[in-house]
């Protein structure tokens, strides 16, 4: 009886998550699949099925994250006018000089039910030390939370930890480094079992670090010989162990929770590695698809690998690569597995579907109309998939082996952030606003 009472006491002290809490980039599992809810909308506009709208100053492409009734979002506000983020496929250099003027790196917290701002905090004030990609912002990384604290990463600046009520608990500055073509950082943090994992691949001194979630102290750090990757890592809890998966142009790698390299392989990844890995059907999916490369691979990895698993022949010859497709990855958006299908939205406005268990093509490139470019990663719920283009137009596609667009919903503003869904609420961030959408008008 004493043991049962003790366990009940521990449960009372622990933060209780809703099944739908959206605690990191692409949700708690990092796969973009939300819990079904009859209140989640398939149709909306700037007026229809809008529960609330919050104005967000400055620029940021960090996705919203939610814990219980709080929505967290980051942005950076400049005192001077600078080049605004722009849409479209961009293959050149970044904005060559750091943005002018004093900037304010901000964290906002909104009430999920009403959109009221509960608190905001200025993490840092100063001038940017590095340039950025023309499509990006200085708030590209999505925060993460474990229900105890909020972990906010501004990639070339620092990692900041807040209480969920807005008190700064600790911070760790990050020394800025030169990145490929001055694109800046973009990989988001992930938190697991008291550790915050951060990856910073750059041209000078790349690394993966584990920060202690309570104190901010560095638990471990491993150097990385990678320069061209921006993917958010995945904490993969599989049937054999829990590991941290990090793609890379040179090597795709897995680390233990204490920092040891578990396995790696040369996937002949494309020149820029941006899509984030995720898990489904007991496998881990890794991909990269720079548009200028002929090899744009997708891999489905089985658990249990050890050492260098690069095959001497075809990738399918590796016992730990379940299947492989040489040209089935997009450039910016991450893929999504929903039911038994893997969907890939391409930056240029196409969608493909493969069997997630075998890699076989279900349908080839289907063009969205009207045409548009895509950066945001997809979202799925209620038997449908959401693909948001850079004009703020969302194509709602019925899940399954046939390509069928059932709705087209426009918010008429630049949109590069990935959406989130919690309970009966869909959250979409545009350049100046955060929309909370629900079936309020149906």
C-alpha positions in Angstrom: 0.0 0.0 0.0 2.8 2.4 0.8 4.4 1.8 -2.6 1.0 2.5 -4.3 0.6 5.8 -2.4 4.1 6.8 -3.3 3.5 6.1 -7.0 0.2 8.1 -6.9 2.1 11.0 -5.2 4.7 10.9 -8.1 1.9 11.1 -10.6 0.5 14.1 -8.9 3.8 15.9 -9.1 4.6 15.0 -12.7 3.3 17.2 -15.6 0.4 15.4 -17.2 0.4 15.5 -21.0 -2.7 15.4 -23.1 -2.5 12.7 -25.7 -2.4 15.5 -28.2 0.3 17.7 -26.8 2.5 19.0 -29.6 5.8 19.3 -27.8 8.4 19.7 -30.6 8.8 20.1 -34.3 6.3 17.9 -36.0 4.7 16.8 -32.8 5.7 14.6 -29.8 6.9 11.8 -32.1 8.3 14.0 -34.7 6.2 12.4 -37.4 3.6 15.1 -38.2 0.6 12.8 -37.4 -1.9 14.4 -35.0 -4.5 12.5 -33.0 -7.9 12.4 -34.7 -10.5 14.8 -33.4 -13.9 15.5 -35.0 -13.4 19.2 -34.3 -10.3 19.5 -36.5 -11.3 21.3 -39.7 -10.7 20.4 -43.3 -12.0 23.7 -44.6 -11.1 27.3 -43.5 -10.3 30.7 -44.7 -9.3 34.0 -43.0 -12.8 34.2 -41.6 -14.3 30.7 -41.8 -13.7 28.2 -38.9 -11.3 30.7 -37.2 -11.3 30.4 -33.4 -8.7 33.2 -32.9 -5.9 35.1 -34.6 -2.8 36.4 -32.8 -0.6 39.1 -34.4 3.1 38.2 -34.2 5.6 40.9 -34.8 8.9 40.4 -36.5 9.8 37.2 -38.5 10.2 33.6 -37.5 9.5 30.2 -39.1 9.6 28.3 -35.9 6.4 26.1 -35.7 4.1 26.5 -32.7 4.4 24.0 -29.9 1.7 23.3 -27.3 1.7 21.9 -23.8 -1.8 21.6 -22.3 -3.4 25.1 -22.6 -0.2 27.0 -23.6 1.1 27.7 -27.1 4.7 28.8 -27.5 6.2 30.6 -30.4 9.5 32.5 -31.2 10.2 35.4 -33.4 12.9 38.0 -34.0 12.1 41.7 -34.3 14.5 44.2 -35.9 14.7 47.9 -35.2 15.6 48.6 -38.8 14.1 47.5 -42.1 16.0 44.5 -43.7 15.5 42.1 -46.5 12.3 40.3 -45.9 12.1 36.5 -46.2 11.1 35.5 -49.7 9.3 32.5 -51.2 10.3 30.3 -54.1 13.1 27.9 -54.9 16.4 29.6 -54.1 19.7 28.0 -55.2 22.2 30.8 -54.6 24.0 32.3 -51.7 22.4 33.6 -48.5 22.0 37.2 -47.6 25.7 38.0 -47.5 25.8 40.3 -44.6 24.2 40.0 -41.1 21.0 42.0 -40.9 21.3 45.6 -39.9 20.2 47.2 -36.7 19.4 45.9 -33.2 17.3 42.8 -33.1 15.1 41.4 -30.3 14.9 37.6 -30.0 11.5 37.0 -28.5 9.5 34.1 -27.0 5.7 34.3 -26.8 3.2 32.3 -24.9 -0.5 32.3 -25.9 -3.6 30.8 -24.3 -4.7 27.9 -26.5 -8.4 28.5 -25.9 -8.5 32.2 -26.5 -5.3 33.4 -28.2 -4.6 35.8 -25.4 -0.9 36.5 -24.8 0.0 35.1 -21.4 3.6 36.2 -21.4 6.5 37.2 -23.6 10.2 37.3 -22.9 13.1 38.9 -24.7 15.9 36.2 -24.8 18.5 38.4 -26.3 19.0 42.0 -27.7 21.8 42.8 -30.1 23.0 42.7 -33.7 23.0 39.5 -35.6 26.5 38.0 -35.9 25.8 35.9 -39.0 23.9 36.2 -42.3 20.9 34.0 -43.1 19.2 32.2 -46.0 16.9 34.5 -48.1 13.9 32.4 -47.2 14.8 32.0 -43.6 14.7 34.1 -40.4 16.7 34.3 -37.2 14.0 32.3 -35.5 13.9 29.2 -37.7 14.2 26.6 -35.0 11.1 25.2 -33.3 11.2 25.1 -29.4 10.6 21.9 -27.5 9.1 21.2 -24.1 8.9 18.2 -21.7 6.0 19.7 -19.7 8.4 20.9 -17.1 10.4 23.5 -19.0 10.5 25.2 -22.4 13.7 24.9 -24.4 14.2 27.6 -27.0 17.0 27.4 -29.5 18.1 30.3 -31.6 20.6 28.3 -33.6 23.6 30.7 -34.1 23.0 32.4 -30.8 22.1 30.2 -27.8 19.8 27.8 -26.0 17.4 29.3 -23.5 15.4 27.4 -20.9 12.1 28.9 -19.4 9.6 27.8 -16.9 6.2 27.3 -18.6 5.2 30.6 -16.8 7.9 32.5 -18.5 10.8 32.7 -16.0 14.3 32.3 -17.5 15.9 29.3 -15.7 19.2 29.0 -17.6 20.8 29.8 -20.9 23.8 28.6 -22.9 25.3 30.8 -25.5 26.4 29.2 -28.8 29.5 30.5 -30.6 28.3 31.4 -34.1 30.1 29.7 -37.0 30.2 30.1 -40.8 27.6 28.0 -42.5 27.4 26.8 -46.1 26.7 29.7 -48.4 25.8 31.8 -45.3 22.5 30.0 -44.9 22.6 30.0 -41.0 21.3 27.4 -38.6 17.8 25.7 -38.7 17.9 22.4 -36.8 15.5 22.3 -33.9 16.2 20.9 -30.4 14.6 17.7 -29.1 14.3 16.7 -25.5 14.2 13.3 -23.9 14.6 11.9 -20.4 16.3 15.0 -18.9 18.5 15.8 -22.0 18.2 18.4 -24.7 19.9 17.4 -27.9 21.1 20.1 -30.3 22.9 19.6 -33.6 25.0 22.5 -35.2 26.5 21.5 -38.5 28.6 24.3 -40.0 31.8 25.0 -42.0 34.1 25.4 -39.0 33.3 23.1 -36.0 30.2 20.9 -36.3 28.9 19.1 -33.2 26.0 17.3 -31.5 25.5 18.2 -27.8 23.5 17.0 -24.9 22.5 19.6 -22.4 21.1 18.7 -19.0 17.5 19.8 -19.1 17.4 21.0 -15.5 20.8 22.9 -15.3 21.8 23.6 -18.9 25.2 22.0 -18.3 26.7 20.1 -21.2 26.5 16.4 -20.5 28.3 15.3 -23.6 29.5 16.5 -27.0 30.6 14.8 -30.1 32.3 16.4 -33.1 30.8 15.9 -36.5 32.5 16.0 -39.9 29.4 17.4 -41.5 28.9 20.8 -43.2 25.7 20.7 -45.3 22.9 19.5 -43.0 20.0 21.2 -41.2 17.8 18.3 -40.2 16.2 18.1 -36.8 17.4 14.9 -34.9 15.1 12.1 -33.9 15.0 10.3 -30.6 14.1 6.9 -31.9 12.5 4.6 -29.3 12.5 1.2 -31.1 12.1 -2.4 -29.9 15.8 -2.8 -29.0 16.9 0.6 -27.6 16.5 4.4 -27.7 18.9 6.2 -29.9 19.4 9.7 -31.5 19.3 9.7 -35.3 21.1 12.5 -37.2 21.3 12.6 -41.0 24.3 14.0 -42.7 25.7 14.6 -46.2 28.8 12.5 -45.3 27.2 10.0 -43.0 23.8 9.2 -41.5 24.5 8.4 -37.8 23.0 7.1 -34.7 24.1 8.0 -31.2 23.4 6.4 -27.8 21.8 8.5 -25.1 25.3 8.9 -23.6 26.9 10.0 -26.8 28.5 6.9 -28.3 28.3 6.3 -32.0 26.1 3.3 -32.5 26.0 3.0 -36.3 26.6 5.0 -39.5 26.4 4.7 -43.2 27.3 6.7 -46.3 23.9 7.1 -48.0 25.3 9.2 -50.9 22.9 11.9 -49.6 22.1 14.9 -51.7 24.2 18.1 -51.4 22.0 19.7 -48.8 20.4 17.6 -46.1 17.2 19.2 -44.8 14.3 16.8 -44.2 14.1 15.5 -40.7 14.1 11.7 -39.9 11.0 10.1 -38.2 9.8 6.7 -37.2 6.9 4.5 -38.3 6.1 0.8 -38.6 9.2 0.0 -36.4 11.5 1.7 -38.9 13.4 5.0 -39.1 13.0 7.0 -42.4 15.9 9.1 -43.5 15.9 11.2 -46.7 17.5 14.1 -48.6 16.6 15.6 -51.9 18.4 18.7 -53.1 16.8 19.6 -56.4 20.1 19.9 -58.3 21.2 16.3 -57.5 20.4 13.1 -59.4 20.5 11.0 -56.2 17.7 12.1 -53.8 17.4 9.0 -51.6 14.9 7.7 -49.0 16.0 4.9 -46.7 13.9 2.8 -44.3 16.2 1.6 -41.5 15.6 -1.4 -39.3 16.5 -1.3 -35.6 19.6 -3.0 -34.1 22.3 -1.8 -36.4 25.9 -1.6 -35.2 29.1 -0.1 -36.7 29.4 0.9 -40.3 26.4 -0.5 -42.2 27.3 1.0 -45.6 26.9 -1.9 -48.0 29.6 -2.8 -50.6 27.0 -3.1 -53.3 23.4 -2.0 -53.6 21.9 -0.3 -50.6 19.3 -3.0 -50.4 22.1 -5.5 -49.6 22.5 -4.1 -46.1 20.6 -6.2 -43.5 19.6 -3.0 -41.8 18.3 -1.0 -44.8 14.8 -2.5 -45.2 14.2 -0.6 -48.5 15.7 2.2 -50.5 14.5 4.6 -53.2 17.1 6.6 -55.1 14.9 9.6 -56.2 12.0 9.7 -53.7 12.9 12.7 -51.4 12.0 16.3 -51.4 14.5 19.2 -50.8 13.0 21.1 -47.9 9.8 19.4 -46.6 10.1 16.3 -44.5 8.1 13.3 -45.6 5.2 11.8 -43.7 3.9 8.2 -43.2 0.2 7.9 -42.6 -1.2 4.4 -42.3 0.7 2.3 -44.8 1.7 5.1 -47.2 4.7 7.4 -47.4 3.9 10.8 -48.9 6.5 13.2 -50.3 5.7 16.8 -51.2 8.2 18.4 -53.5 9.2 22.0 -53.3 8.1 22.6 -56.8 4.5 21.6 -56.1 4.2 17.8 -56.7 3.1 14.9 -54.4 4.1 11.3 -54.6 3.0 8.3 -52.6 5.0 5.1 -51.8 4.2 2.0 -49.8 5.8 2.7 -46.5 6.5 -1.0 -45.8 8.1 -1.9 -49.1 9.1 1.4 -50.8 7.1 0.5 -53.9 5.5 3.5 -55.8 1.8 3.8 -55.3 1.4 6.9 -57.5 4.0 9.1 -59.2 4.2 12.9 -59.3 0.9 14.6 -59.1 0.9 18.4 -59.5 -1.0 20.6 -57.1 -3.1 23.3 -58.9 -2.8 26.2 -58.7 0.9 25.8 -58.7 3.1 27.0 -55.8 6.3 26.2 -53.9 6.5 24.3 -50.6 8.8 24.5 -47.6 6.6 23.5 -44.7 6.3 19.8 -43.7 2.9 18.1 -44.0 0.4 17.3 -41.3 -2.1 14.4 -41.1 -5.3 13.7 -39.1 -8.8 12.4 -39.6 -7.9 10.4 -42.7 -6.5 13.4 -44.6 -3.1 15.1 -45.2 -2.4 18.9 -45.1 0.2 20.4 -47.4 0.7 24.2 -46.9 2.4 26.1 -49.7 4.4 29.3 -49.4 1.4 31.4 -50.4 -0.5 30.2 -47.3 -2.7 27.9 -49.5 -3.4 24.5 -47.9 -4.2 21.5 -50.1 -6.2 18.9 -48.1 -5.6 15.4 -49.7 -7.6 12.3 -48.8 -5.3 9.6 -47.5 -5.0 6.4 -49.6 -3.7 5.0 -52.9 -5.5 7.6 -55.1 -4.5 11.3 -55.4 -7.6 13.3 -54.4 -7.6 17.0 -53.3 -10.8 17.6 -51.3 -10.2 21.2 -50.1 -8.1 24.2 -50.9 -7.9 26.7 -48.1 -6.1 30.1 -48.4 -4.8 32.4 -45.7 -3.3 34.7 -48.4 0.1 35.3 -46.8 3.6 33.9 -46.9 3.8 30.7 -45.0 6.9 28.6 -44.5 6.3 27.3 -40.9 5.1 23.8 -40.4 1.5 23.6 -38.9 0.5 21.9 -35.6 -2.7 20.3 -34.4 -3.8 19.8 -30.8 -7.2 18.4 -29.7 -9.7 20.2 -32.0 -7.4 23.0 -32.9 -5.2 23.5 -36.0 -2.4 26.1 -35.7 -0.9 27.7 -38.8 1.7 30.4 -38.6 2.0 32.9 -41.5 4.4 35.8 -41.8 2.5 38.1 -39.4 -0.1 35.9 -37.6 -0.8 32.8 -35.8 -4.2 31.3 -36.7 -6.1 28.9 -34.5 -8.6 27.0 -36.7 -11.4 24.7 -35.6 -14.9 23.7 -36.7 -16.5 26.8 -35.2 -18.7 27.5 -38.3 -19.9 23.9 -39.1 
